[in-house]
Amino acid sequence: MTQQHDEDRELARVHYLPTHRADTTPAPSDTEVVEGELISEEEYQRLFTQRGQAIERYKGYRRDLATAGRVVKTVATHEVTKSTGQALLRHGSYVLGGAGIVAKRVWEAKTNSRYERMQRLAEARGDWDQLADWEARAEQARERRHRRRMDWLEAPVKLVKAVVIGAFSLMGALLALGIVLAIANKDLGDVLGPITALFTLVKWIAYAVTVAWLPFLLALPWAAGIALWAVGRHADATPSWLRAAKTAEVNPQITADGIVTALRHLSIPKLNEAFKKEGWQPRFDLTPTREGQGAFRGYRAIFDLPMGVTPEMVADKRDVLAKNLNRNAVEVWASDYGKEKGGKAGYVNLYVADSGVMDKPTPDYPLLHEGTADVFAGVPIGITQRGDVVPMPVVGSNAVFGGQPGQGKSNAVRVAVAGIALDPLAEIRMHVFANNGDFDAYAPRLSLYQKGATPEHVEAAVAHLRDLYDEVGRREGRLAELGAKKLTRALAEQHPDLRPLFVGFSECHELFGHSELGKEAAELAINVVKRGRKTGVSTAYDTQSSRADAIPSQLVENVGFNGCFAVKTWRSNDGFLGDGSFAAGIRATDLRFNVDRGTMVATGASEELFEIVRTFFIKVDDDNGWDQATEIIERAMAQLAPGTPVAGDRPMPQIENDRDLLADLDTVLDDERLPAGDVLGALRSLAPGWKPYRDYTVPRFVAAVKKLGVKVAATGNKHYVDPVTVREILARRATADLDE
């Protein structure tokens, strides 16, 4: 039984292979060779039993399934499949979106929903005139709709009448035509010819309609679907995740619709609410308009905002706005239009530069090889994003430049001074509170040039500021003598003592931060800025720090031109551009450190609230000392007007190290006793740079005089200095010196 059972399990008999011999001689039976492969019992069971073959088949099925799964996964995850599926879903969503849009349009056409939405929007804005206008329009729409409904009620009766009258009229006309034809052809049968022809035409039309009706019905849903698809595609009615990936254009055009779409995605709650719930749409005072020239171009747009949204909120989202407009953040600037001259409150002034504008090289300095400048009209300092040359005002204005180290402050001052040097009438003086050579090439043109961060330099600069303040007073009196309200170029040409005067203070934090003289320097600088505007005295300050002890806030507020290079914080931004600048969208914090080197946010350069100015560059080779300014100064020296001070014409301010109080008292006193306060005032006038005289109070001055042995008589609350005792002490001291 067992043997029979085993035989039944066998699938086939074993056939022995024939032997092969190289010759024809029959091989002995005991040397027969069989070709085969030795296998184990396990291999035999696996390959030749039914159970083993079934297992092998199942393994094959699994391999086939795994292969099919891999193929399906590969096909399903392939980019072509995903893009194709996404395209099918996207175009399907166009049909659904188009149906929704058409349904909304039909609903608005058949109801007053559109008018009600506009009424809510006008009411939210507080625009009562527009609200009344929309209410009147809504009432007119209701009246027209009512008339149309009444017309539809009367339409069937009118239609029947029209059909009956038309049919009889047509039959009469055709019968008349048949009579005419019968008379003409002398054939009575022609009387019914036109009517018969009409019936034949109707028959053929009915036949054509019968033939075409089924294809028309079959094509109608497809035509409707295509129409809805076109509506949806035009409105881009599809979820963002289904939108086709588009390669960004180098300079995608900025449109009103594009700006509205960008605003919809700023994530400002009140703005989103206005868009979604109230159906608000911005009003454009200026639709996107192309500006600029050459390679420096962009778009400007001015639009309003809904209730509860301010221009500052939009400016805060400038990075997102720029991304939504396919631009870098530094290429998009949104500011409060209401703070500009002639601007409207609540409107945004948006400028969008072409992509890559900030990376294009700045043109050469326009006065590099030829030309002169006019400080009364301003000197070129750079270009805007539109490619317009920016003139920095000089006469009637002052300037402050600030920003992080190495971002272009000193170069900006160098460019400004180069332009001023090319005005034959202008006098230039420079204080550089560092030991760099930024202005060494300018030295021949500078009537005063001092550099170094030493206490002596600070003292000299403060003395110079005192002289400037006195010079402003002198010029005010001189202009009054001439009957002029302010200095003009004609007056400067006629009177050499009224030549335009520019004084620069580079790295001025060393001056204003001085522990003893900083406060006085700040007060003098502020007073010179306030009073010197009409006299032709102009100043400029540059520093890398916005602290109050580095650049006084009152000074920043009173200058006419502010230039701020890249800074890190809003405090530094407002420290150089004035309080509230950051909130108004004037933000140098958006400039990229080192990337936007030589670019500043400037106020006072034009009627715009601010300008993005890329300063011209006057090249310097630090290795060999070559300075491109050298040839500019050589040309400036060759075209000077007679009488314009240059190097060597102005002595350096003398710093007094010591004074003899007795000798000064002898100078200011006559023979009569004078009140101590009057004597102290005379001493200050005699030596305005001598700090002890400035610091004295009357009691301290009286005590110092008494200590020297001078008699001071007290009468009531006043003290009188006796000149006799002053001279007696001086005489004794002179005699003692002779004896020695």
Secondary structure, 3 states (H helix, E strand, C coil): CHHHHHHHHCCCCCCCCCCCCCCCCCCCHHHCCCCCCCCCHHHHHHHHCHHHHHHHHHHHHHHHHHHHHHHHHHHHHCHHHHHHHHHHHHHHHHHHHHHHHHHHHHHHHHCCHHHHHHHHHHHHHCCHHHHHHHHHHHHHHHHHHHHHHHHHHHHHHHHHHHHHHHHHHHHHHHHHHHHHHHHHHCCHHHHHHHHHHHHHHHHHHHHHHHHHHHHHHHHHHHHHHHHHHHHHHHCCCCCHHHCCCCCCCCCCCCCHHHHHHHHHCCCCHHHHHHHHCCCCCCCEEEEEEEEEECCEEEEEEEEECCCCCCHHHHHHCHHHHHHHCCCCHHHEEEEEHHHCCCCCCCEEEEEEECCCHHHCCCCCCCCCCCCCCECCCEEEEEECCCCCEEEECCCCCCEEEECCCCCCHHHHHHHHHHHHHCCCCCEEEEEECCCCCCCHHHHHHEEEEEECCCHHHHHHHHHHHHHHHHHHHHHHHHHHHHCCCCCCHHHHHHCHHHCCEEEEEECCHHHHCCCCCHHHHHHHHHHHHHHHHHCCEEEEEEECCCCCCCCCHHHHHHCCEEEECCCCCHHHHHHHHCCCCCCCCCCHHHCCCCCCCCEEEEECCCCCCCEEEEECCCCECCCCCCECHHHHHHHHHHCCCCCCCCCCCCCCCCCCCCCCHHHHHHHHCCCCCEEHHHHHHHHHHHCCCCHHHHHCCHHHHHHHHHHCCCCEEEECCEEEECHHHHHHHHHHHHHHHHHC
